[in-house]
Amino acid sequence: MSLYSRHVLPLLTHLAMSKKALAAERARWIPLASGVVLEIGVGSGLNVPFYTSSVRRLYALEPSEELRRMAARRTGGARFPVEFLAASAENIPLPAASVDMVATTWTLCTIEDAGRALREFRRVLRPEGRVIFVEHGRSPDVHVARWQDRLTPIWRRVAGGCHLNRPIGRLLEEGGFAIEGLECGYVRGPRFGSYLYRGIGRPGT
Ligand SMILES: C[S@@+](CC[C@H](N)C(=O)[O-])C[C@H]1O[C@@H](n2cnc3c(N)ncnc32)[C@H](O)[C@@H]1O
């Protein structure tokens, strides 16, 4: 692994993800999590302060060692046990039907095989479980989407594999989730990276 991926990228990820506009989204969606929660790509742990005491246990899955280290600094005061999983979303080291909720924020863009990850989400979720998601993705504006397609090959290289152009709603539906109240729209920032998809997904039958 290069010096950039190991040390520089985690720091840049933390800085980019610490923006106020993103914190407002975290504050709105993360408190909805309860029970046994699996967070995918926990990053530097910026969601951790927004979980409430309705969470019984948090599995914090994160492949980057450096980001796990940064996140561990934020979990000290958590009101529930936090267990880090040094793993990737395509192979979640948890038994089937073992979690109540999966939380994913700005991560589905980066997972190499998002379809496989979504199958894993379904496997580990209990039948009545839910996925909370806040993700950026493909804009419905043709002009912006064209730029997202153009920029993605370069962007992936510098931004740790992030795709700007994934149609997150469709991806979740194709992955077998019914979405309750999908909310889409731009937040502050350049349009190619600020079109958000947020909502709650329920595993279909
Ligand atoms: C843009 S960051 C978002 C971090 C965090 N979710 C947040 O909201 O601040 C993308 C995260 O996805 C993680 N990631 C990349 N590939 C992954 C994979 N295959 N499985 C799980 N997480 C992955 C990265 O290490 C990084 O923490």
The ligand as a Gaussian input file, in Angstrom:
#p B3LYP/6-31G(d) Opt

LIG

0 1
 C      -15.721000       9.050000       2.163000
 S      -15.294000       7.965000       3.434000
 C      -16.690000       8.089000       4.528000
 C      -16.337000       7.763000       5.942000
 C      -17.517000       7.745000       6.934000
 N      -18.538000       6.818000       6.533000
 C      -18.102000       9.107000       7.153000
 O      -19.308000       9.283000       6.971000
 O      -17.344000      10.013000       7.549000
 C      -15.459000       6.359000       2.711000
 C      -15.171000       5.231000       3.664000
 O      -15.389000       3.965000       3.032000
 C      -14.371000       3.084000       3.456000
 N      -14.299000       1.961000       2.515000
 C      -13.645000       1.885000       1.341000
 N      -13.796000       0.677000       0.782000
 C      -14.587000      -0.036000       1.633000
 C      -15.071000      -1.367000       1.627000
 N      -14.823000      -2.204000       0.619000
 N      -15.811000      -1.770000       2.668000
 C      -16.088000      -0.926000       3.692000
 N      -15.644000       0.346000       3.755000
 C      -14.905000       0.777000       2.726000
 C      -13.138000       3.964000       3.485000
 O      -12.061000       3.380000       4.165000
 C      -13.710000       5.202000       4.145000
 O      -13.710000       5.091000       5.535000

